[in-house]
Structures are given as structure tokens and as C-alpha cells.
Amino acid sequence: MAESAESSGAAVRELRALLNELALDEAACITAVRGADVAEVIRLFGGDPVGAPPARAKPRAWGKAVQRVLGEELLEELAEHPDRQTSPIAVAQAGPAVVVVEYNGFQGTREEVLRPLSRLGGRAASAYWNDDALSELALAEDGLVLSSFEMLVPDHRYGAAPQAWDRYLDGLAFDSDADWRAAGLVAVTRATGARLDREWASAPQLYVEIEEVGSAMLPQGLEDSPLLAEEPFRSFHADLGPGAVPEMERYAVELAARHHGLADDALCTLALAVLDGCGPPEGRSALRAQLAARAAAGDGGASEGAAHGGAGCGGGPAAQRAAVWRTLGDLLAREDGAPVDGPPPMFHLSRAMNDSRSTPESERFWLLHALHQAARGG
């Protein structure tokens, strides 16, 4: 889609003026979904389209209009929870696309939202920025994020087809001296056909309060892993949810033990058997004490491991083995109802597996780690 510099410049200026009028120039996320149903778009953003109140957003008052329609109770909640991860959305038809405006929000950039949106009509795109100059321009088609990049760093792109944005960026500049926010919106309109004009801005919007969409989804690129056809991955993937988390963590510590050559250690074998309910119920507290001692001894050798070139973010081989022993103890303690201090099991195990060695166990672990994150977020 070739665009002249003159037409591109005019489009950028028009959208810049519109952003200023709507008080969206400092922090916003604008998402367009081609050929979609308004109610379904609202649902995929985590909102309920039933009873969503329409209202008109006057210039310089978009965010205030959202708050006014949703009431003083929301205003107080927003004030009490400044770290809140969602903001109300305004939704309206804009030509052939449904457009969602988040006033100081970013849900339209998340895979969990953008990928399902792109299945509705085949394509979705979003432009996000905040007052810290963080930004993202994302393009998704048929359930995949094709290309996404920070607008001030347009050459560093990621996604299933990083150059997919190219055809929509003719004549647009992304640098600190340019109207890069408006340029991003021009790209969104080109990709989706959305008509972001004064008619759209002054038309009634549906204002909806949303809940953050859970992350019960594998990151793209892992969905086609052949391991998903094998057990236990097949069962985990078929029923992603919090109920699968304990079993995932039990399998994760077994993989970490194999990766670090601990699986044949008698103490490890016993601990895994007890976790499986095969060991004797008596002596569990003594077993936990033994595991804690091995973890403490391993921590003491962390600097030695690092000195021999095995260190990564996990702190070296000795510290990584110590993390396996600690996790075994923590999982036993959790089963016994004993208090467990510190980070959760998968945190320790991810550090234990964060080295440069590629093994069958490490490949399985990182797929399991993604499933675990999805299950916890579902």
C-alpha cells in the first residue's frame, strides 16, 4: 500500500489534532478490529456488553466521560488503586472496524486479547503509548501476532512475521522528533480500514468497565510443539487451569533433577516417591530436614560453580542444584500443610534451569513453564 509523503503527513496531522482534542495524547491504547461484532469485541476485552451505557465524549473530556458514566464509585477505586491493570474502555463502530479506546490502558497490546480479536474478522491492530514514552504498535491476523514493535525503535520487531507492518508504514516517521503516536494510529487505520475521524470521535460510545483477561494461553510458537501430543503435556494443555498446577510443579522438579544429574541420588529418588504417595507417611519431617541440609550445602558452593564458567542467572551449577533440593523440600512441606517461605516452586526451578545446556529435560521444562504460567493465569 504505497502512500505519498504528502498524504501521509496530512493523515498524521489530522490524527494528532484529534488526539489532542480527546485528551488521549499522553497515555492511551487504541485497538481496531476489522469486520467484528461490537459485543464480541467487548467480551474479548473482559467486559460485559449487556447494559453498557452509551454517551458522547466531548473534546478534552474522553477520560472524564468514561469516569462520569461509570460513576463516582469507580473514581474512588481508581484513586485507591493507582497500579490497577485495567481502565474502562470506550467502544464504537468506525467504518468497517470496531474501535476500542483505553484511557491510560494497554490491554489491547496483550497476546491474550489481541490474538482472539484477530480471529473475529481476520485482522486486528493496536497502538499504545504512555507518558513514560513506552509504546507498542501491534498487528495480528487469524490468531497470531504477526509484528509488534516499540514505536521509537521501529527496526526491532518481533512476531510470527516481523516485516508484516511494512506495507502499512509508507511515509510514516517514528522518532522522537516526529508525531510518532499519530503515525502509529495512521498505520492502524491502514491495516484495519478503521475511520478515526471527528464523526467517530463525536458519535455515541459504549463505556464498559473491564476485568483483566487471564493468560490461559500458550505463547505463540509453542502451540505447535510436538511435545503437546505426549503425556503429561497433552493432559495439561487440554485442561489449563489452577487445578493442574501442583502436578505440573511435581513434574517440573523431576525434570530439573534429571537435568542436573540428581535423579539417581537416593535422597532425590525417595523425595519424588513420597511426593507420588509411594513412600511411608512417617519420617516426612526428617526427610524435609535432609533436603533443607542439601539445599544449604549447595548454596555454600555457588561461588565455586560460578568460577568454573557454569553460571547464568541461576547463580552457577551448585546454586542451581541447591534450588532443586529446596523445591523438593518446599513441595513436601506444602503437602504436609507446613509454612513455606519465599518465592513459589517454579521461581526456584526456572533459576535452576537457566543455564546454557540444552537437554531433552530443558526443552520439556520450558514448555511446561509456559503451560504453568497459562494455568495460573486462567
Secondary structure as UniProt FT lines:
FT   HELIX           5..21
FT   TURN            22..23
FT   STRAND          28..34
FT   HELIX           38..44
FT   TURN            45..46
FT   TURN            50..51
FT   STRAND          54..55
FT   TURN            59..60
FT   HELIX           62..70
FT   HELIX           72..80
FT   TURN            82..83
FT   STRAND          89..94
FT   TURN            95..96
FT   STRAND          97..103
FT   HELIX           107..109
FT   HELIX           111..121
FT   STRAND          123..129
FT   TURN            131..132
FT   STRAND          135..141
FT   TURN            142..143
FT   STRAND          144..149
FT   TURN            151..152
FT   TURN            154..155
FT   STRAND          157..158
FT   HELIX           162..168
FT   TURN            170..171
FT   TURN            176..177
FT   HELIX           180..192
FT   HELIX           198..202
FT   STRAND          205..208
FT   TURN            220..221
FT   TURN            223..224
FT   HELIX           226..229
FT   TURN            231..232
FT   HELIX           233..238
FT   HELIX           242..244
FT   HELIX           245..259
FT   TURN            260..261
FT   TURN            263..264
FT   HELIX           266..275
FT   TURN            276..277
FT   TURN            282..283
FT   HELIX           284..300
FT   HELIX           302..307
FT   TURN            308..309
FT   TURN            313..314
FT   HELIX           317..336
FT   HELIX           345..352
FT   HELIX           360..377
//
